Amino acid sequence: MRTLVIYDISHDGTRTKIADACLDYGLERLQQSAFIGELSPSQQRELFLKMRQRLGRHGANIQLFALDERAWASRRVIIRAEPMPVEDESQRVQKEASDGGEESASS
């Protein structure tokens, strides 16, 4: 079953331990503090227990969601890469001036 784990942990070392536990179970990082992957119900329980143990006394908000096919199919996703910066005309003109204004051409 697809499993989503999200967390908010302020302590760096503990946050790393929780991320490592998710990776140990084959979950894929979606965002900095969000992982998803296929886990059986028994693996979900094991992972949650390991996260509780690794947490120690540090504060945290860790949530594990078991997603059935219907829930997964109804998700909405937006993935957009950051646009590449566009060199404006004044930067291009300044660059050409500093290069001597000449372009090399091969024959």
N, C-alpha and C positions, 0 to 999 in steps of 0.2 A: 504494500500500500504506500502511496506517496506520502511522504512525511515532510512537514515544514517546521523548522526550528528557528525561532527568532529570540533575540535576547538583548538586554541592555545591562551592561556590567561596567562599572566605573574603574575597577581595579585592573590595570593592564595585564598583569601576570595571570589573573584568574580568567580574564577574557580570552587570553591565548590558550589556556588549558581547555576551556569549553569549545573553542574553535577546533582544537586538535582532536577532541573527542568526536565531534561531528565528522571531521575528515577521516578518523579511524573507522567510522561506520560507513564510509563511502559516500557521504553526503557531499553535494556540490555547493560551493559558495555562490549565492545569488547576489548578495550585497555584503557589506562589511560585517554585519551581525545577523545574517540570514542564510540558512542552508536548506537545501531540498534534496530529496532522493527517495529511493525505494527501501523501506524497512518493514519487516514483518512485525506484528504486534509484540512478539517477545523481544525483538531487537529494539523496538521503541521503548519498552520498559527498561531494558538493560542500559540503553543510552541515557535515559532520564536518571536512572540510579547513578551512573558514572558521573553525570554532570552535577548531581547533588553532592556527591563525594568530593569532586574537584573544586566545587564552590567554596567549601570550608565555611568560614564565618563571614565571608564578604557578602555585601548586599548585591542583589541581582533581581532581574525580572527575566525568567526563562520560560518560554512557551513552546510547546510541541503540539502540532496539529496533525492529525491523521486525516488525509484527504481522499475520499472515495472518488471514483471516476466521474461521477456527476459534478462534484465540487470542482475537480480539476478542469473538467470541460467548460465550466461556466466562468473560469477566471478571465480577467481582462488584463492585457499586457501592453505596455508602451515601452519600446526600446528605441532610443534615438541616440546616435553618436553625436558628440559635440561637433559643430561645424568647424571646418578648417578656417583659420583667419584669412581674410582676403586682403591682399596688399593693395592699399589705396594708391591712387595716381601720384600723389605728392611723394610717397615713399619710393615709388618706381623711378620718378624723375630724379630724386636725390641720389638714388643708387646709380643711375646711369651717369650722372654728373661726376660722381666720385670715381667711376670706372673709366672716365675719360670720354664717355658718350659714344664710344665705338663698340660695335659688335663684331665679333670675329666670324668670318665666313670661310667655310672650307670649299675648295674647288674640286 
